[in-house]
Amino acid sequence: MKKKISLVALSAILVAGTAMASGYRIPEQSVNSTAKAGANIASATGADSSYFNPANMAWTDDDKWQFEGGLQYINLPVVHYADNRSTFMYGDSKAENFFIPTFFLVSPDMYNLRFGISLTAPYGLSKRWEQPFPRATAEEYSLTVLEMNPTISYEILDMISLSGGVRMVYGDATVSSYAMTADESIFSRKMEGDTYQWGYNLAASIRPVEEMNITITYRSHVDLDFEGDVTLATNVPAPYSMDTGGNVSIPAPAVFSVSMAYTFGPATIDLTWDKTFWSEYESIAFGYDQPITNPTLDMIFSPAVPKNWADSSAYRIGLDYKVSEQASVMAGFAYDETPVPESTLGFELPDSDAFLYSIGTRLQLNDKMTLGLAYLYDFKKSRTVVNGTPDEGINGEFTDSRAHLFNIGLSYDF
């Protein structure tokens, strides 16, 4: 029983998302994006446009350098699992807390050209279980992904702006599992690895009238080709362990978005649809620098495992209302589909469709500095899962999967 579960665990190094979006993507990276539930593409007009919509850099308000530095706090409460077969198979994940820094910078206009750069954490994960049944597949899964994204925009006839950029992506991951069967057979694995990868992003914005912006953006697929150290151990048929190098490739999928923003008086509304191409995640296979000489470990940890995720869509609406010259308030809502099918869902990512609710404000402190605050609540539906064989798979319900995100940012023009 535990052998198959251990195999699933090893296959899922990057699937315990931080719950800011379905899968392991984190769309909300700035104050405005958090406050508007990710509907911050066509309406992006500040320094964070360098990441969310670099085509809009051409129409930022001032011919000055614009900078925004931010800090996100993410809280992941406990997720509960109740098994339909036995209370001994119940489990509660550990609560998680994270702090994520970001920054965004946009240059002044230079003959219709502008340059920008951003530092974000667009993907991430953390999931830990201590109880025997879930621990066999997800003792710990953690991932940090940082992206540096230099961009450039060019304005055409005051109505069209085109942009492109380079994605410089760094990832660091740790995965471990520990399974013990009824006869005290033990199978464990720990892997730590990192990777540097490259991609690109494109954006185009059109302003048919001054009050309207229509934007299309595309962020390219990036293969996260992890390389690192692996330790495998078992006591079957005798105590055995091995340390070796290992590698695995997991997608950071492409994202396509269409967004429209319209300003009427003091209010701006942003309607955004984005599609994440999770179908790129078909299967996962680990490679090892040395052959696994123990036949039991080889049987558990060597074969490729199907994932068969599906492309998913998110539907977002954001509102920005200017209360006065010094203050504005924001709010947002989003519905985000899960890409994870029931047949491959496990403790490493008990994902489900999500509803996102958000609020925020920006306060101008002086003619150069603005303070922003935002909060987002991510609520995921409870999900009943039956997969695998009656004795060896999951047969139960995951509840209370949710997240809280707080973002504080300081903008400065110079």
N, C-alpha and C positions, 0 to 999 in steps of 0.2 A: 504493500500500500504506500508506504512512505517513499519508496524508491521513485515512483512516478511523480509524486508531489515534489520531491527534491529536484527532479529534472525540470519541472515547470518553474521552480524557483530560480534556477540558474539561468533560465531562458528569459528572465524578466528584469534585467538589470536597470532598465530605464522606463518602467511602467508604473511607478508609484507616484503619481503627480501631486503637486502641491494643491490641487483642487481649484486653482484660479480659472481653469478652463477644463473642458473634457480632454482626456488624455493627459499629457504632461507639459502642455504649452501654457505660458503665462502671458496673456495679452496686455495686462494692466501694468505699465511700467512708470508712469508719471502721475502727478496729482490730477491733471485733467482726465487722463484715461481711466484712472481709478474712480473718480467722481462721476464719470459718464458711462460706467460699465463697459469700457472698451470702444464706445462710439465716439472716437476722437481721431478721425482720419480726415474727412473733408473739412471738418471744423478746426483742425489743428492750426494755430496761428502763432504760437510762441516758440521757445527754444526746442520743445519736445517734438516739433514738426520734423526736426532732423532725423528722427527715428520713425515716427508714425506716418508721416507723409512729407518726404523731403521736397516734393514738387511745390508744396505750399511755402517753402522757404522764400520763394520769389515774392510772396505777398505778406510777409511778416511786417508788422506795423512801422518799425523804425529802421533807419539806415545806420544801425549800431550793432555792435556785438551783443548777442543775447545769450545768456547762460541760465541754466536751471540745474541745481543740485538737489537730489532727493534721497529720502531714506524710507524704505518700506518695512513694515512689521507685519509678518504673516503668522497667524495662529491657526493650527489645525487641531480641533478637538478630537476626542476619542471616537473611533468608529467601532460599532458593536456588530458582532456576528453571532447569530443564533442558529445552531444546526438542528435539522429536523430529525436526526437519528439519535443524538445523545448530548446531554448537557456537558459531558466531558470534552466535547469538541467545540464548545463555545470559545469566543475570544474577544478581547478588547485591544485595539491598537494603542500605542502610546501617543499622548498629546505631543505636538511639535510646535516649536517657536523659531522664527528666523528673522534676521535683519538683512536687508538687501540694499546696497547703495546704488544710485544711478546718477548720470549727468548727461546734459544735452547742451550743445553749443551751435549757434548759427552766426555766420559772418555778415558784415554789411554788404550792400549791393555793389558789385564790381562789373559794370557794363552788362547788366542783366544776368550776371552769374552770381550765385551764392554757394558757399561751402558750409557744410555742417559735419558734426561728429557726435556720436552718442556712445554711452556705455550702459548696457542693460543686461538683465538676466532672463532671457525669453523662454527658457525651459528649466524645469527643476523637479525634484522629487524628494520625498521622505516618507517612509512607512516602516514601522517596527512593531513586531508582535512578540510576546513572551510566552504565551500559552503553547502547549505541545503541538496541537493540530495546525494552527496558522504559522507557528514558528518554523515548522518543517519546510515551508515555502517562502517565508518572508521574515526571517529574523531581523534583517536590516536591509533596506534599500535606500540609498541616498545618492543624489546627483546634483552637482553645481555646474551650470552652463553660463558663461559670460560672453557677451558679444560686443566687440568694438566695431562701429559702423560709420566710416567716413562716407559722405554723400556730396553730390553736386547737383544744382538745379540751374535751368536756363529758361528765361521767360520769353515768350513769342507774342508780340502784338497785344500785350496787356491782358490777353484772354486765355492763353495756353501756357502751361509750364510743364516741362519734362525734367525727369530726374533719374539718376542712377547711383548706385553705391556698391561698396565691397563689404561683405560680411566676414569678419575675422572672429572665429568662434573657438573658445576654449572650453573643454569639458573635463570634469573630474568626478569619478564615480567609485562607490564602494557597495558591494553586495555580499551578503552572507546568509547561510541557512544551516539549520541543525535539525536533523530528523532522527528519532529513535523509535524503532518498532517495538511491538509487544515482547519480542524475544531479545530485546536490548541490542539489536543491531543498530549501529550508528553510521550515518552518512553525513558528512559536513563539507562545506565549501566556503572559501572566502576569496574574493577577488578585489583588487584595487587597481585602477587604471586611469589614464588621462589621454587627451587627444587635442590636437590643434587642426582646425579645418577652415576651408574658405567657401564662400558663396557670394551671391549678389542680390540686390534688390532694385526694383524699378517702380516708378510712379509717374502718373500723368494727371494733371488737374486742368479743368476747364471752368471758366467763369463766364457763362453766357450773359449774365447780368451781374451787377456789383454785389447783389445780395445772395447770389447762389454760387455754390461750388460743387462740382461733380468730379469725383476722384476714383481712379483705379490704381491699385497697388498690387505688387507681386513680390514675395520673398521666396527665394529659391530653396529647393531641397538641399540639405547638407547631410552627408553620411558621417556620423560620429564613429570613427574607427578607433575604438579604445585599444590600447596596449598597456599591459601592466603585469602584476604578480598574482599568481594563483596558488592557493593551498587547498589540497583535497585530502580527506582522511576518512578512514573506515576501520572497523574491527572485524570485517568479513572478508575472507575466512579467518584472517589473523590481523593483529594491529598493523596498519599500513598508512603512511602519509607521503605526500610528494609536494615539493615546491617547484614551480616552473613558471615560465612566462606564458602569457595568454593574450588572445585578442578576440574582439567581437565588434561587429558593425551594426549600428542601430540608427534609424532615420530620425533626423530633425526635419519634419515634413514641410513641403512647400505650402504657402498660404496665399490665397487670392482673395482680394476684397474689392467690393464696390460700395461707395459711400456718397451720400448727397447731404449737403448742409444748406440751410436757408436761414437768413437773418431777417427778422421783422421787428423793427423797433429795437428794444433792449434785449430781445430774446434770439437765441440761435438754436435750432434743432438739427441734430445729426442722426440720419438713418443709415445704418451700416449692415451689410451682409458680408460675412467672410466664410470661406470654405478652406478647410484644412485637409490636405491630401494624405490622410492616415492610411489609405490603401497601400501606400509604399511599405507599410510594415506587414509583410506577408509571413515572414518566418525569421527565426534567429538561430544562429549556429556559432558555437565557440570553437576557436582553434587553440591548440596548445603547442608550445615549443618542443615538448618532449612527448613521446607516446605514453599513454596511461597504461601501465603494465598490470594494474589490478583489474581483472575482468569485470568485477561488480561496479567499480567506479566508472570504468569505460562504458558500460552499458547505461549507466545513469546520466553521465555528464557529456557524452560525446555527440549523440544524435541531434540534428536540427529539430526545432520545435515550431510547428505552425502557429501563427498569431491571427492572420486573416482579419485585421482591422478594416473598417470601412471609412470612406471619406465622410466628414461630418460638417454640418453648417451651424453657424451661430447668427442670431438675429438680434441687433442691438439698437437701442434708441437712447440718445443723450440730449439733455437740455442745459443750456448755459443762459442765465438771466442776469443782466447787469442792473444791480439794485441802485448803484450810484457810481460816480466817477472813481470811487475808491474801493468798491466792493462788488463782487458777483457771487451768485450761488449756482450750484450745478446739481443735477440728478440724472440717474440712468437706470435702465433695465435691460436685461438680456436673457435670451433662452439659448442654451448651448447643448447641442446633441452629443451623446457619447459615441465614440468610434468603436468601443470594445464589445464584441459579440458575446453572448452568454456562453458559447462553447469554449472560449479561451479565457474567460474572466476568472481571476483568482485573488488571493489575499494581497498580492503585490500591487494591485490596483482595483479595488472594488468600486469601479466607476459606474455612473449613471447619468441620465440627462440632468442638466443643472439650470436653476433660476438664479440670476444675479440682480441684486438691488444695491444702489449706491447713491451717495450724497457727497457734497463737498463745497468748499468756498475758497475764494481768493481775495486777499486784502492787500491793498497797495499801501506800503509803509512810508514810502517817499517817492520822488520822481524817478528813482532808479530801481527800487527794490519792492518785490511783492512776495507775500507769504501765502502758501497754499496748504490746505488740509483736506483730506478725503478719507472716506470709509466705504468699504464694499463688503457685502455679505453674500456668500456663495452657498446656496442650499441645493443639495443633491437628493433626488428621490430615493426612497428605500428601494432595494432591488433584491428580488428572490432569484436565486441561481441554482440550477440543477445541471451539472455537466459531469463528464467522465463516467465511470462505472458506478453502480449503486454503492459499492464499498469504498471506492478509491477517489471519487471526485468530490466536488462541493455540492452540498444539498442543504441550503439554508438561506437566511436573509441577512443582508447588510443594511444597517440603519445608522442614522445620525452622521452621515458623511457630509461635512460642511467646512467652511473656512471663513475667517475674518481677516480682512486686509486693511491696514491703516497706512496712509502715505502722507508725509510732510515734505514740502519742497520750498526752496527759496530761489526766486528768479532775480537776476540782476542784469541791467543793461549798462553797457559802457562803450 
